[in-house]
């Protein structure tokens, strides 16, 4: 079995948080869990969408002929990186309902697959059957995170289903399309217009471990088949 590669995408748009944002921290936690499980056999690359200038899809149809976006090299770089990887994790905050750059990325991935599939029902996307683990968070405490399933996880799940047909990995019947984690507390401080959110990262690690384990298991199954 060759060395495996995993991409963890941080979908946050928050520029000022730099490498200290919640989505980036969650990606680093995914990497930590994978490193504990896979030692040196799995490479993990973190992609932060805030660092890329993604352009909305304009429905020109050129991707049907070129297999990429002729107007968006940043998208092409991210897409090709994910295509080469063995699995993907997406960490998304709850915005309205998901971050704008993630929405742009998903609509282009879906368009690439749709045009090919519409013209040839036997076509399968380069992302077909690739395992993906979905993770979301927001300003909600424990009693509110159940709503993130419909607000955040479902839109991403739907975008990566037909015609892309990635293998979306779950944890349980209740968490069949990903994992949400809550804030521990929210504070307001005088020197900032933004809320200060505190997280229990040990608790979050425990929540993410089953999802990470299931994704790794799917990679190994794919490598053997």
C-alpha positions in Angstrom: 0.0 0.0 0.0 1.5 3.4 -1.1 1.5 6.5 1.0 -1.9 8.1 1.3 -2.8 11.7 1.0 -5.7 13.6 2.7 -6.8 17.2 2.1 -8.6 19.1 4.9 -10.4 22.2 3.6 -11.0 25.2 5.9 -14.0 27.0 4.4 -13.9 30.1 6.7 -13.9 33.5 5.0 -12.5 35.3 8.1 -9.2 36.9 6.9 -8.2 38.5 10.2 -8.3 35.2 12.1 -5.3 34.0 10.0 -4.2 30.6 11.3 -6.1 31.0 14.6 -9.6 30.6 13.2 -11.9 27.8 14.4 -12.0 26.0 11.0 -8.2 26.0 10.7 -7.9 24.7 14.2 -10.4 21.9 13.4 -8.3 21.0 10.3 -5.2 20.9 12.5 -7.1 18.6 14.9 -8.1 16.3 12.0 -4.4 16.2 11.0 -3.4 15.4 14.7 -5.9 12.5 14.8 -4.7 11.2 11.5 -1.1 11.4 12.5 -1.9 9.4 15.7 -3.6 6.8 13.6 -1.5 6.6 10.5 2.0 7.6 11.7 4.0 8.4 8.6 1.8 6.6 6.1 -0.7 9.5 5.6 0.2 13.0 4.3 -2.3 15.7 5.4 -2.6 19.0 3.5 -4.6 21.9 4.9 -6.2 24.2 2.3 -7.6 27.4 3.6 -10.1 28.9 1.2 -9.6 32.4 2.6 -6.2 32.4 0.9 -7.7 31.9 -2.6 -9.5 34.3 -4.9 -12.3 32.1 -6.2 -14.5 33.4 -8.9 -18.2 32.5 -9.2 -19.4 30.1 -11.9 -20.9 32.0 -14.9 -22.3 29.0 -16.6 -20.2 29.4 -19.8 -19.8 25.7 -20.4 -16.1 25.9 -21.2 -15.3 23.4 -18.4 -17.0 20.7 -20.5 -14.2 20.9 -23.0 -11.3 21.8 -20.7 -12.1 19.8 -17.6 -11.3 22.8 -15.5 -12.4 26.5 -15.1 -10.8 28.6 -17.8 -11.3 31.7 -15.7 -10.2 30.5 -12.3 -6.7 29.2 -11.7 -7.2 29.2 -7.9 -10.1 26.8 -8.2 -8.2 24.6 -10.7 -5.3 24.3 -8.2 -7.6 23.3 -5.3 -9.6 20.9 -7.5 -6.6 19.2 -8.9 -5.1 18.8 -5.4 -8.3 17.1 -4.1 -8.6 14.9 -7.2 -5.1 13.6 -6.4 -5.9 13.0 -2.8 -7.3 9.8 -1.3 -9.8 11.6 0.8 -11.2 15.0 1.7 -12.4 16.7 4.9 -14.4 19.9 4.7 -14.7 22.1 7.8 -17.4 24.8 7.4 -18.7 27.4 9.7 -22.4 28.4 9.7 -22.7 31.5 7.7 -25.8 32.0 5.5 -25.9 29.1 5.4 -22.3 28.2 4.3 -19.3 30.4 3.5 -19.3 32.1 0.1 -16.1 30.6 -1.2 -17.2 27.1 -0.3 -20.4 27.8 -2.2 -18.4 28.9 -5.2 -16.1 25.8 -5.0 -19.1 23.4 -4.7 -21.0 24.9 -7.6 -18.0 24.6 -9.9 -17.4 21.0 -8.8 -21.0 20.2 -9.5 -21.0 22.0 -12.9 -17.9 20.1 -14.0 -19.7 16.8 -13.2 -23.1 17.8 -14.4 -22.2 18.8 -17.9 -20.2 15.6 -18.6 -22.9 13.4 -17.0 -25.7 15.1 -18.8 -24.1 14.3 -22.2 -22.8 10.9 -21.2 -24.7 8.9 -18.4 -21.7 6.6 -18.1 -19.4 9.5 -17.1 -18.1 9.5 -13.6 -16.5 12.6 -11.9 -12.8 12.3 -10.9 -14.2 12.7 -7.4 -16.5 9.7 -7.8 -16.5 7.5 -4.7 -13.8 9.5 -3.0 -14.4 9.5 0.8 -15.3 12.9 2.3 -15.9 13.8 5.9 -18.0 16.9 6.6 -17.5 18.9 9.8 -19.4 22.1 10.8 -19.5 24.6 13.6 -20.9 28.0 14.5 -22.0 30.2 17.4 -24.3 27.6 18.8 -24.0 25.8 22.1 -24.8 22.1 22.6 -28.6 22.5 22.4 -28.4 24.4 19.1 -25.9 22.4 17.0 -28.6 19.9 15.9 -29.8 22.6 13.6 -26.5 22.8 11.8 -27.4 19.5 10.1 -30.0 21.2 7.9 -28.3 24.6 7.7 -24.7 23.5 7.0 -24.2 19.8 6.5 -27.2 19.1 4.2 -26.2 21.8 1.6 -22.7 20.4 1.3 -23.9 16.8 1.3 -26.4 17.6 -1.5 -23.7 19.4 -3.6 -21.4 16.4 -3.4 -24.0 13.8 -4.1 -25.3 13.3 -7.7 -23.7 14.0 -10.1 -20.4 14.3 -8.3 -21.1 11.2 -6.2 -18.4 11.4 -3.5 -18.7 8.9 -0.7 -19.9 11.0 2.2 -18.9 9.3 5.4 -21.0 9.4 8.6 -20.6 8.3 12.2 -24.1 7.1 13.1 -27.7 7.2 12.0 -28.1 10.7 13.5 -24.8 11.8 12.1 -24.9 10.1 8.7 -23.6 13.1 6.8 -21.0 14.6 9.2 -20.3 16.0 12.6 -21.1 19.3 14.2 -19.4 20.7 17.2 -20.6 23.5 19.6 -19.0 26.4 21.3 -18.4 26.1 25.1 -19.3 29.8 25.7 -19.7 33.1 24.0 -18.5 36.4 25.4 -18.8 40.1 24.5 -15.7 42.3 25.1 -15.6 46.0 24.9 -12.6 46.3 22.6 -14.2 44.2 19.8 -17.4 44.2 17.8 -17.1 40.4 17.3 -18.2 37.8 19.8 -15.4 35.8 21.6 -16.1 32.1 21.2 -14.5 29.6 23.5 -14.3 25.9 22.6 -13.5 22.7 24.5 -11.0 21.2 22.1 -10.6 18.0 24.0 -14.3 17.4 23.6 -14.2 18.3 19.9 -11.3 15.9 19.4 -13.5 13.1 20.9 -16.4 14.1 18.5 -14.2 14.1 15.4 -12.2 10.9 16.1 -15.0 8.5 14.9 -15.4 10.4 11.7 -11.7 10.5 11.0 -11.4 6.8 11.8 -14.2 6.0 9.4 -12.7 8.0 6.6 -9.3 6.4 7.1 -11.0 3.0 7.0 -12.6 3.8 3.7 -9.2 4.9 2.2 -7.7 1.6 3.2 -10.6 -0.3 1.7 -10.1 1.6 -1.5 -6.4 0.9 -1.6 -7.0 -2.8 -1.2 -9.6 -3.0 -3.9 
